[in-house]
Amino acid sequence: MDENQTSAPQPSSISIRVRALSPADAESYRVVRLRALHEQPPAFGSLPEDEPALSEIAARLAESDDRCFFGAFQNDQLIGIVRISRYSAANEKHRAYLGGLYVLPAFRRTGCGRSLVKQALSWATNAQTIRRVNLTVVTQQKAAIDLYRSLGFRIYGTEQETFSKAGRFYDEHLMTLELTSENHHNP
Ligand SMILES: CC(C)(COP(=O)(O)OP(=O)(O)OC[C@H]1O[C@@H](n2cnc3c(N)ncnc32)[C@H](O)[C@@H]1OP(=O)(O)O)[C@@H](O)C(=O)NCCC(=O)NCCS
């Protein structure tokens, strides 16, 4: 039996807490992130060997006005991650990029992914000057695309062959969400 079947808890037994990550979470973040980069079919083009060292990860998890990493926890176990960051150029700071959404397979379909994205959108809403959130998603990742769509994201383009893995090429949808007074994302 695969691990999804053996270890998937029943939805009723799940109690998830989502919070902003800090440098103290660097080690557990790295474990989940590396699982994400080995996802099959691939959900990310980034290579595991290009992941930064623990000290650099800790620095990235430090509090900032321009980015935030969120983690979903069951008890003390980190089971899902996402990050949101403002574009860095002075004339692009009204946009943010949502990336790295991942939930460990055993904990999927329990509302974890939705909670993570909603927290990230709430952060962007509270940042006030952010008007738009963009993301890219591999076209095969139907669960993620459905989740983003259900929160109001729309596909505005598809980039072909953005990365290759094991001899196959993967396309990515470009998705965007305008933050308006109608779709305020406060949890
Ligand atoms: C996408 C992902 C984060 C969703 O996490 P999750 O905790 O299972 O999501 P949730 O339980 O909160 O489900 C939220 C919504 O996502 C969609 N969804 C989740 N799993 C789905 C599936 N297997 N098939 C279709 N839609 C699905 C549904 O719209 C669902 O809403 P519903 O339960 O009301 O139908 C998870 O599947 C994952 O980690 N996938 C691999 C990584 C990935 O693709 N990341 C995106 C990178 S851009």
The ligand as an SDF file (V2000), in Angstrom:
LIG
                    3D

 48 50  0  0  0  0  0  0  0  0999 V2000
   -2.9660   21.7800   -4.1960 C   0  0  0  0  0  0  0  0  0  0  0  0
   -2.8590   21.2760   -2.7670 C   0  0  0  0  0  0  0  0  0  0  0  0
   -1.9970   22.2220   -1.9540 C   0  0  0  0  0  0  0  0  0  0  0  0
   -4.2860   21.2610   -2.1850 C   0  0  0  0  0  0  0  0  0  0  0  0
   -4.1540   20.9640   -0.7970 O   0  0  0  0  0  0  0  0  0  0  0  0
   -5.3700   20.3190    0.0260 P   0  0  0  0  0  0  0  0  0  0  0  0
   -5.0540   20.4950    1.4730 O   0  0  0  0  0  0  0  0  0  0  0  0
   -5.6580   18.9640   -0.4510 O   0  0  0  0  0  0  0  0  0  0  0  0
   -6.5690   21.2850   -0.4060 O   0  0  0  0  0  0  0  0  0  0  0  0
   -7.9560   21.4760    0.3360 P   0  0  0  0  0  0  0  0  0  0  0  0
   -8.3500   20.2580    1.0930 O   0  0  0  0  0  0  0  0  0  0  0  0
   -7.9100   22.7530    1.1000 O   0  0  0  0  0  0  0  0  0  0  0  0
   -8.9490   21.6250   -0.8960 O   0  0  0  0  0  0  0  0  0  0  0  0
   -9.2600   22.9060   -1.3950 C   0  0  0  0  0  0  0  0  0  0  0  0
   -9.7970   22.8210   -2.7930 C   0  0  0  0  0  0  0  0  0  0  0  0
   -8.7980   22.3760   -3.6910 O   0  0  0  0  0  0  0  0  0  0  0  0
   -9.3890   21.6120   -4.7400 C   0  0  0  0  0  0  0  0  0  0  0  0
   -8.8840   20.2470   -4.6590 N   0  0  0  0  0  0  0  0  0  0  0  0
   -8.1170   19.7020   -3.6880 C   0  0  0  0  0  0  0  0  0  0  0  0
   -7.8000   18.4290   -4.0060 N   0  0  0  0  0  0  0  0  0  0  0  0
   -8.3820   18.1750   -5.2010 C   0  0  0  0  0  0  0  0  0  0  0  0
   -8.3870   17.0510   -6.0650 C   0  0  0  0  0  0  0  0  0  0  0  0
   -7.7380   15.9210   -5.7470 N   0  0  0  0  0  0  0  0  0  0  0  0
   -9.0580   17.1420   -7.2330 N   0  0  0  0  0  0  0  0  0  0  0  0
   -9.7160   18.2850   -7.5690 C   0  0  0  0  0  0  0  0  0  0  0  0
   -9.7350   19.3980   -6.7750 N   0  0  0  0  0  0  0  0  0  0  0  0
   -9.0780   19.3300   -5.6210 C   0  0  0  0  0  0  0  0  0  0  0  0
  -10.8760   21.6710   -4.5030 C   0  0  0  0  0  0  0  0  0  0  0  0
  -11.3720   22.8350   -5.1570 O   0  0  0  0  0  0  0  0  0  0  0  0
  -10.9280   21.8520   -2.9990 C   0  0  0  0  0  0  0  0  0  0  0  0
  -12.1310   22.4210   -2.5730 O   0  0  0  0  0  0  0  0  0  0  0  0
  -13.3390   21.4520   -2.0970 P   0  0  0  0  0  0  0  0  0  0  0  0
  -12.7570   20.5820   -1.0170 O   0  0  0  0  0  0  0  0  0  0  0  0
  -14.3460   22.4200   -1.6010 O   0  0  0  0  0  0  0  0  0  0  0  0
  -13.7410   20.6600   -3.2990 O   0  0  0  0  0  0  0  0  0  0  0  0
   -2.2810   19.8310   -2.6980 C   0  0  0  0  0  0  0  0  0  0  0  0
   -3.0320   18.9930   -3.5380 O   0  0  0  0  0  0  0  0  0  0  0  0
   -0.8270   19.7680   -3.1030 C   0  0  0  0  0  0  0  0  0  0  0  0
    0.0620   19.9640   -2.2880 O   0  0  0  0  0  0  0  0  0  0  0  0
   -0.5810   19.4500   -4.4080 N   0  0  0  0  0  0  0  0  0  0  0  0
    0.7920   19.3200   -4.9260 C   0  0  0  0  0  0  0  0  0  0  0  0
    1.5230   20.6310   -4.9470 C   0  0  0  0  0  0  0  0  0  0  0  0
    0.9080   21.6590   -5.8710 C   0  0  0  0  0  0  0  0  0  0  0  0
    0.3220   21.3530   -6.8900 O   0  0  0  0  0  0  0  0  0  0  0  0
    1.0820   22.9200   -5.4790 N   0  0  0  0  0  0  0  0  0  0  0  0
    0.6600   24.0450   -6.2620 C   0  0  0  0  0  0  0  0  0  0  0  0
    1.8760   24.7770   -6.7100 C   0  0  0  0  0  0  0  0  0  0  0  0
    1.4360   26.1910   -7.7040 S   0  0  0  0  0  0  0  0  0  0  0  0
  1  2  1  0
  2  3  1  0
  2  4  1  0
  2 36  1  0
  4  5  1  0
  5  6  1  0
  6  7  2  0
  6  8  1  0
  6  9  1  0
  9 10  1  0
 10 11  2  0
 10 12  1  0
 10 13  1  0
 13 14  1  0
 14 15  1  0
 15 16  1  0
 15 30  1  0
 16 17  1  0
 17 18  1  0
 17 28  1  0
 18 19  1  0
 18 27  1  0
 19 20  2  0
 20 21  1  0
 21 22  1  0
 21 27  2  0
 22 23  1  0
 22 24  2  0
 24 25  1  0
 25 26  2  0
 26 27  1  0
 28 29  1  0
 28 30  1  0
 30 31  1  0
 31 32  1  0
 32 33  2  0
 32 34  1  0
 32 35  1  0
 36 37  1  0
 36 38  1  0
 38 39  2  0
 38 40  1  0
 40 41  1  0
 41 42  1  0
 42 43  1  0
 43 44  2  0
 43 45  1  0
 45 46  1  0
 46 47  1  0
 47 48  1  0
M  END
$$$$
